[in-house]
Amino acid sequence: MDHDVYDGDVYEGDVYGVADASRVFNGMAATRLNGVAWQKSRHSNSQGSCVEFARLPGGEVAVRNSRFPEGPALVYTRAEIEAMLLGIKDGEFDHLVVG
């Protein structure tokens, strides 16, 4: 695939190809977020069926589907991502993946 992968370092750079953070919007093409480091879970499978996250300038987080890296990026605040991750850790979404 033709995109950056998280290498363990926290990405502190700009979103290249986007003039400024105010031009980042929910549903924009993920390919317009050039230069961000996309990260997936180490539990993801090797076929590329993964949810990927990237930290954006200003602290927002973009989410995309690795099967469609050119598709839309969903943009969330840090608080929204934190609430989701806490819910996942608490098992609130386990029913979505259990038989």
Buried (B, 14 or more C-beta within 10 A) or exposed (E): EEBBEBEEEEBEEBBEEBEEEEEBEEEBEBBBBEEBBBBBEEEEEEEBEBEBBBBBBEEBBBBBBBEEBEBBBBBBEEEEBEEBEEEEEEEEEEEEEEE
